[in-house]
Amino acid sequence: MTNDVRAHARSRCQMSAFAEGPRGPVRGVCTNISLGGLFLEGTQQLPVKAMTTVTVEHPTLGKFSAQAEVMHHAFTPKGMGLKFMRLEPTQLAVLQKLIASTTSL
C-alpha cells in the first residue's frame, strides 16, 4: 500500500509529448496525466525546478501546451514529473477532454 496523496487523480495514457529545453525539445511519451500535471517518460531530463512549456500531442484532439515546472526525476522508468502552472480556461477545457480520453489509474 502506498501513501500517494495527490490533489488530482492521474489517468494512464500513451501520447507523444515534449518539453522545451535550453538545447531544444526534450521528447518522450506522456504516460500519465491529471489536472495538476503529467509524467514525461524519456531518456533526457530537465533540471528539477526548471520552468518549461510542455506539449502533449493527442491523435484526434490535437495539441495541448502549458507552462510547467519540473518537480522530480524518476529512473524506473526514466523521466520527469511536471506540474502545470496557471492554466487558462481554454487550456483547462482541452486538458479535461484529454483526460476524458484516457484510462484512470
C-alpha positions in Angstrom: 0.0 0.0 0.0 1.3 3.4 -0.9 0.8 6.9 0.6 0.1 8.6 -2.7 -1.5 11.8 -1.7 -2.3 13.8 -4.8 -4.7 16.7 -5.3 -5.7 15.3 -8.7 -6.4 11.8 -9.9 -4.0 10.6 -12.6 -5.0 8.9 -15.8 -2.8 6.5 -17.8 -2.0 7.4 -21.4 0.5 7.0 -24.2 0.7 10.3 -26.0 3.7 11.8 -27.8 5.0 14.8 -25.8 7.9 17.2 -25.4 9.2 19.9 -23.0 11.1 22.9 -24.3 14.7 22.8 -23.0 17.7 25.1 -23.4 19.1 22.9 -26.2 15.8 22.2 -27.9 12.8 20.0 -27.2 13.1 17.1 -24.7 11.0 14.5 -26.4 9.2 11.5 -24.9 5.9 9.9 -24.1 3.3 11.2 -21.6 2.5 8.1 -19.6 0.0 9.7 -17.1 -1.8 13.0 -16.9 -4.0 14.9 -14.5 -5.4 18.3 -13.9 -2.2 19.1 -11.9 0.5 17.8 -14.3 1.9 14.8 -16.2 4.8 12.4 -16.3 7.0 12.6 -19.4 8.9 9.4 -19.9 12.1 9.7 -22.0 15.8 9.5 -22.0 16.5 13.2 -21.3 15.5 15.3 -18.3 15.4 19.0 -17.5 16.7 20.1 -14.0 14.3 19.9 -11.1 12.6 23.3 -10.5 13.2 24.3 -14.2 10.3 26.1 -15.9 9.3 24.9 -19.3 6.5 24.7 -21.9 5.2 21.1 -22.2 3.2 20.0 -25.2 1.1 16.8 -25.5 0.0 15.6 -28.9 -3.3 13.7 -28.9 -4.0 11.8 -32.2 -7.6 13.2 -32.6 -7.9 16.1 -30.1 -4.7 17.9 -31.3 -2.0 19.6 -29.2 -2.2 20.8 -25.6 0.5 23.1 -24.3 1.0 24.6 -20.9 3.7 26.2 -18.7 5.0 23.6 -16.2 7.7 23.2 -13.6 9.9 20.1 -13.3 9.0 18.6 -9.9 11.0 15.4 -9.8 13.0 12.9 -11.7 12.3 9.2 -12.0 14.7 6.5 -13.0 12.5 3.4 -13.5 11.1 4.3 -15.9 13.3 7.2 -16.7 11.5 10.5 -17.0 10.3 13.6 -15.1 7.2 14.7 -13.3 5.9 18.1 -14.4 3.4 20.4 -12.6 1.1 22.6 -14.6 1.3 26.3 -13.8 -1.6 28.8 -14.3 -3.9 27.1 -16.8 -6.2 29.4 -18.8 -9.9 28.4 -19.1 -9.3 27.3 -22.7 -6.3 25.2 -21.7 -8.3 23.6 -18.9 -11.1 22.7 -21.3 -8.7 21.0 -23.7 -6.9 19.2 -20.7 -10.2 17.9 -19.4 -11.0 16.4 -22.9 -7.6 14.8 -23.0 -8.1 13.3 -19.6 -11.6 12.1 -20.5 -10.0 10.1 -23.4 -7.6 8.2 -21.1 -7.8 5.4 -18.6 -8.0 6.2 -14.9 -5.2 4.7 -12.7 
